[in-house]
Amino acid sequence: MNDMLGNWKRSHLCGALTAAEMGEDVCLMGWVQRRRDHGGLIFIDLRDREGVVQLALDPDRDPLAHKKAEQIRNEFVIAARGKVSPRPEGTINPKMKTGEVEIEVNELKILNRAETPPFMLDEHTEVAENIRLKYRFLDLRRPALQNNMLMRHLVAKTVRNYLDDNGFVEIETPVLTKSTPEGARDYLVPSRVNPGNFYALPQSPQLFKQLLMVSGFDRYFQIVKCFRDEDLRADRQPEFTQIDCELSFVDRETVMSVMEGLIAKIFQEALGVELTLPMPRLTYAEALNRFGVDNPDLRFDMELVSLTEIVKDCGFKVFADVADKGGLVKALNVKSGATFSRKELDDLTDFVKIYGAKGLAWVKMTEEGWQSPIAKFFNDDELAALNQALGAEVGDLLLFVADNARITNEALGRLRAHLGQKLGLADKENYQFAWVTDFPLLEWDDEAKRHVAVHHPFTAPLEEDIPLLDTEPGKARAQAYDLVLNGSEVGGGSIRIHDQSVQSRMFSLLGIDDQEAREKFGFLLDALSFGAPPHGGIAFGLDRLMMILTGADSIRDVIAFPKTQKATCLLSEAPNEVDEKQLQELGVRLRRQSK
């Protein structure tokens, strides 16, 4: 029979006790992490979300409590009354907040018993992730995950306090909304009261937050759930959380300034790290030229170097042909990388092929000069020019890709990030931010035979590029900005189109005619015609930001109840089949697929 609480009231959290409480009578409640029997004396490590404290039970002090302690096993829920006392000499644990004290227990209650857990709930046990997710309620008892959730709470609290101090109003927007398929797939919800019609779960509150600016709220924010039905990776989930903001009467610099202040406050509160403001700015073109990607990791150098002019007339046909066709030849210098084995070089070649590169040329810098299969194709002047451009020294490894601009940049850019991790250049505790600006407004979709929005259809072009919409729309740049941290995009936004005529022109460029624009976005066009202020905003991926703040390897470790990479919940077994009657009420009939 389990003991009831009766008139017992918890006085402290376990992990909060220190030498400052020495001599106090306390009442603690929590889970048994470990029980140790030392020939009469029994020690119990009692755990709650704040940490662990040691209980000491002496049969001479309270025989009944000691007898109960003999029954206790790991993960039993217990309550204990006793006095905070100094640990015996030689048993102090300086690594624990509670390491100087123990509780001399004089009363004990077993509040609930526990089956033997399917895995040990400590930091040192390796457990398959599918088991962890199936028993997530146990996994969440582990200190690392509890600390992740507590830090997430602290970050959310910091966000609310900072934005409130800066004039933002927290407003909730609808979760059941209209499907406007652009980009990722929507999650659809059938309507029972409107048969044959569907809601969509929002991919973002984009349109509603713009309407709030038209409504005059001036500054809005929301920590909001969003949904995308897309293929998943380690840093993606079908439902995710955004810190979503919109501001009126602002330009890009104002938005970036206010938001980097928010990020600085988060890092100060969560990690005690002081960020240097303002954060660096890079244009999209500069980011691609120097780093190959628009989310560069700035924790290390190893920048890409363009060599197209140097090699355009060289004897190496691969390079010369690419240069002749208007492509790019680029390389990066891996300092002290000449020790790479042939297998490691073959692995790097396979890596760049993932991003479309046909191959990877390499050069090891030795005392005698170039050691490489391609060395014979270059004359002395070309070799000297390449060495100078790359800053090549003895012991370095030079890696080359030649292809069209997109493939060359992405393949080498991804290779640079990969090498940064492989060589230990990307220190997790070194936080390097940058704003990337001046993205292309549109890009051409060969399959659809039309332009598509790089960000979304509501992003404003740079004012000086508006005339290009009529002549060369592919060259127009957007008033967009991404915040990049250590090679990950943690936030993105833009100044929005607030003029109805410009918005209509944008829809036209995207192949959306007037009738389709009215069907999908009529309410937005109406709103823009009733005095919309200039406005812009941003959304930060809270899950991805928490992954970086906690040093977690997977986004699932910063979400309480995450989905798998197949978008399933192993704990609740969602998604699941529903009763035929429910489907009939919704007017939905399933087409059974043959197995």
Secondary structure, DSSP 8 states (H G I E B T S, - for coil): -----TT----S-GGG--GGGTT-EEEEEEEEEEEEEETTEEEEEEEETTEEEEEEE-TTT-HHHHHHHTT--TT-EEEEEEEEEE--TT---TTSTTTTEEEEEEEEEEEE-----SS--SSS----HHHHHHTHHHHTTSHHHHHHHHHHHHHHHHHHHHHHHTT-EE----SSB----SSSB-EEEE-SSSTT-EEEE-S-SHHHHHHHHHTT--EEEEEEEEE-B----TT--SEEEEEEEEEES--HHHHHHHHHHHHHHHHHHHH-----SS--EEEHHHHHHHHSSSS--TTS----EE-HHHHTTSS-HHHHHHHHTT-EEEEEEETTGGG--HHHHHHHHHHHHTTT-S--EEEEEETTEEESTTGGGS-HHHHHHHHHHHT--TT-EEEEEEESHHHHHHHHHHHHHHHHHHTT-S-TT---EEEEE--BSEEEETTTTEEEESS-TTB-B-GGGTTHHHH-GGG-BBSEEEEEETTEEEEEEEEB---HHHHHHHHHHTT--HHHHHHHHHHHHHHHTTT---EEEEEEEHHHHHHHHHT-SSGGGGSSS---TTS-BTTTTBS----HHHHHHHT--------
